[in-house]
Amino acid sequence: MIHHVRGRVTHKEPGLCVVEVQGVGYQLAVSAATLSSLPAAGQEVTLFTRLLVREDDVALYGFATQEERRLFNELLGVASIGPKLALAVLGLGVEALRRAVATGDEGLLQSVPGVGKKTAQRIVLELRDKLAAGEEAPRGSAGAPSADPFREAAAALVALGYAPAEAAQAAAAVRAQGGTEDVAEIVREALKRLAAGIA
């Protein structure tokens, strides 16, 4: 198993990035949250990985933290969730996802394209105890500072289909009005502003 890769970022686009390690470029599928945490092209990064081998595909997935990788593995254990949908859910951000599961916030989970009511219920039901048990587990880092709640919220908005600039502007507008640093709440407020066209 490939535990992690460390090298220079040579390319990034929604859903993937390429990290060059000693002349070999590794293409990794990544969540919107991990993508937003990557440094500029040419700079070094460490990404924790998960290699999935299937009959018709071999894919390498990259994660900014070991905790995000752990959540990816847990999500794959939920019925009807494959790697692509698991990455989409992780686009909410690690802390927002943990809170949504802990509080039973199915609405936030359903805001992820592809997650319906039943899938959201399964995520909460199947992951609540597992995430609570691992809450005190050490969380690895990609060598970059943890995203602040507004940056994490912007990444979640990108995962929901908004353009990065639009998502950042909406999160900044919520920051300007003050009052909360809860990622899930920031996402909700930003979505209200975007729907009203006042971001």
C-alpha positions as CSV (number, residue, x, y, z in Angstrom):
1,M,0.0,0.0,0.0
2,I,1.2,3.5,-0.8
3,H,0.9,5.4,2.5
4,H,1.7,8.9,1.2
5,V,3.4,10.8,-1.5
6,R,5.7,13.8,-1.1
7,G,6.7,15.9,-4.0
8,R,6.0,19.0,-6.2
9,V,2.5,19.9,-7.3
10,T,2.7,20.1,-11.1
11,H,-1.1,20.3,-11.9
12,K,-4.4,20.7,-10.2
13,E,-8.0,20.9,-11.3
14,P,-11.4,20.2,-9.8
15,G,-11.3,16.6,-8.5
16,L,-7.6,15.8,-9.1
17,C,-4.0,16.9,-8.8
18,V,-0.6,15.6,-10.0
19,V,2.3,15.4,-7.6
20,E,5.8,14.7,-9.1
21,V,8.0,12.4,-7.0
22,Q,11.6,11.9,-8.4
23,G,10.5,12.4,-12.0
24,V,7.3,10.3,-11.7
25,G,3.9,12.2,-11.8
26,Y,1.3,10.7,-9.6
27,Q,-2.3,11.6,-10.5
28,L,-4.5,11.6,-7.3
29,A,-8.2,12.1,-7.0
30,V,-8.9,14.6,-4.3
31,S,-11.8,16.2,-2.5
32,A,-12.6,19.9,-2.9
33,A,-11.3,20.5,0.7
34,T,-7.9,18.9,-0.1
35,L,-7.7,20.7,-3.4
36,S,-8.2,24.1,-1.7
37,S,-5.4,23.3,0.8
38,L,-2.8,22.5,-1.9
39,P,0.1,25.0,-2.4
40,A,0.8,26.7,-5.8
41,A,2.3,24.6,-8.6
42,G,6.0,23.9,-8.1
43,Q,5.7,23.8,-4.3
44,E,6.1,20.7,-2.2
45,V,3.3,18.9,-0.6
46,T,2.7,15.7,1.3
47,L,-0.6,13.8,0.6
48,F,-1.8,10.7,2.4
49,T,-3.1,8.2,0.0
50,R,-5.4,5.2,-0.6
51,L,-5.0,2.9,-3.6
52,L,-8.1,1.3,-4.8
53,V,-7.8,-1.6,-7.3
54,R,-10.9,-2.8,-9.1
55,E,-11.5,-5.1,-12.1
56,D,-11.6,-2.2,-14.6
57,D,-9.7,0.5,-12.7
58,V,-6.8,1.4,-10.5
59,A,-7.0,4.8,-8.8
60,L,-5.0,6.6,-6.2
61,Y,-6.7,9.0,-3.9
62,G,-5.0,11.8,-2.0
63,F,-5.9,13.5,1.3
64,A,-4.6,16.5,3.1
65,T,-4.8,14.7,6.5
66,Q,-4.8,11.2,7.8
67,E,-8.2,12.0,9.4
68,E,-9.7,12.8,6.0
69,R,-8.3,9.5,4.7
70,R,-9.9,7.7,7.6
71,L,-13.3,9.3,6.9
72,F,-13.0,8.3,3.2
73,N,-12.4,4.7,4.3
74,E,-15.4,4.9,6.7
75,L,-17.6,6.4,4.0
76,L,-16.7,3.6,1.6
77,G,-18.2,1.2,4.2
78,V,-21.6,2.8,3.9
79,A,-24.0,1.1,1.4
80,S,-24.3,2.9,-1.9
81,I,-21.3,5.1,-1.4
82,G,-18.4,4.7,-3.9
83,P,-15.1,6.6,-4.1
84,K,-16.5,9.5,-6.2
85,L,-19.4,10.2,-3.8
86,A,-17.2,9.7,-0.8
87,L,-14.9,12.5,-2.1
88,A,-17.9,14.7,-2.8
89,V,-19.0,14.3,0.8
90,L,-15.5,15.1,2.1
91,G,-15.8,18.3,0.1
92,L,-17.8,19.6,3.1
93,G,-14.6,19.5,5.1
94,V,-13.6,17.1,7.9
95,E,-15.0,19.2,10.8
96,A,-18.3,20.0,9.0
97,L,-18.8,16.3,8.2
98,R,-18.0,15.2,11.7
99,R,-20.4,17.8,13.1
100,A,-23.1,16.8,10.6
101,V,-22.8,13.1,11.7
102,A,-22.6,13.9,15.4
103,T,-25.7,16.2,15.3
104,G,-27.7,14.2,12.7
105,D,-27.7,17.1,10.3
106,E,-29.0,15.2,7.3
107,G,-29.9,18.5,5.5
108,L,-26.3,19.4,5.2
109,L,-25.4,16.0,3.9
110,Q,-28.2,16.1,1.4
111,S,-26.7,19.4,0.0
112,V,-24.0,17.2,-1.5
113,P,-25.0,16.2,-5.1
114,G,-25.8,12.5,-5.2
115,V,-26.7,12.2,-1.5
116,G,-30.4,11.7,-1.0
117,K,-32.4,11.4,2.2
118,K,-31.8,7.6,2.7
119,T,-28.0,7.9,2.0
120,A,-27.8,10.8,4.4
121,Q,-29.6,8.8,7.1
122,R,-27.2,5.8,6.5
123,I,-24.2,8.1,6.8
124,V,-25.4,9.4,10.2
125,L,-26.5,6.0,11.4
126,E,-23.4,4.0,10.4
127,L,-20.7,6.6,11.1
128,R,-21.9,8.3,14.3
129,D,-20.4,5.7,16.7
130,K,-17.3,5.2,14.6
131,L,-16.5,8.9,14.4
132,A,-17.2,9.4,18.1
133,A,-14.8,6.5,19.0
134,G,-12.0,8.1,16.9
135,E,-12.5,11.6,18.0
136,E,-9.4,11.7,20.1
137,A,-7.3,10.0,17.4
138,P,-4.3,12.0,16.2
139,R,-4.9,13.8,13.0
140,G,-2.1,13.9,10.5
141,S,-1.2,17.0,8.5
142,A,-0.1,17.6,4.9
143,G,2.5,20.1,6.2
144,A,0.2,23.1,5.7
145,P,-1.8,24.9,8.4
146,S,-5.4,23.7,9.0
147,A,-7.9,25.6,6.9
148,D,-9.9,28.2,8.9
149,P,-13.6,27.6,9.1
150,F,-14.4,30.1,6.3
151,R,-11.9,28.6,3.9
152,E,-13.3,25.1,4.7
153,A,-16.8,26.5,4.1
154,A,-15.7,27.9,0.7
155,A,-14.3,24.5,-0.2
156,A,-17.6,22.9,0.7
157,L,-19.4,25.4,-1.6
158,V,-17.0,24.5,-4.4
159,A,-17.9,20.8,-3.8
160,L,-21.6,21.8,-4.1
161,G,-20.9,23.2,-7.6
162,Y,-20.2,26.9,-7.1
163,A,-17.2,28.6,-8.8
164,P,-14.2,29.0,-6.5
165,A,-14.4,32.8,-6.7
166,E,-18.1,32.8,-6.0
167,A,-17.7,30.5,-3.1
168,A,-14.8,32.5,-1.6
169,Q,-16.9,35.7,-1.9
170,A,-19.9,34.2,-0.2
171,A,-17.8,32.8,2.7
172,A,-16.1,36.2,3.0
173,A,-19.5,37.9,3.2
174,V,-20.5,35.7,6.1
175,R,-17.2,36.4,7.8
176,A,-17.8,40.1,7.4
177,Q,-21.1,39.9,9.2
178,G,-19.5,38.0,12.1
179,G,-21.1,35.9,14.7
180,T,-20.2,32.3,13.8
181,E,-17.2,30.1,13.1
182,D,-19.1,26.9,12.8
183,V,-18.4,25.5,9.3
184,A,-21.9,24.0,8.8
185,E,-23.5,27.3,9.8
186,I,-21.2,29.3,7.5
187,V,-22.2,27.1,4.6
188,R,-25.9,27.5,5.4
189,E,-25.6,31.3,5.6
190,A,-23.5,31.4,2.4
191,L,-26.0,29.3,0.5
192,K,-28.8,31.7,1.6
193,R,-26.8,34.7,0.3
194,L,-25.9,32.9,-3.0
195,A,-29.6,32.0,-3.5
196,A,-30.6,35.6,-2.9
197,G,-27.9,36.9,-5.1
198,I,-26.3,39.0,-2.3
199,A,-23.0,37.2,-1.8
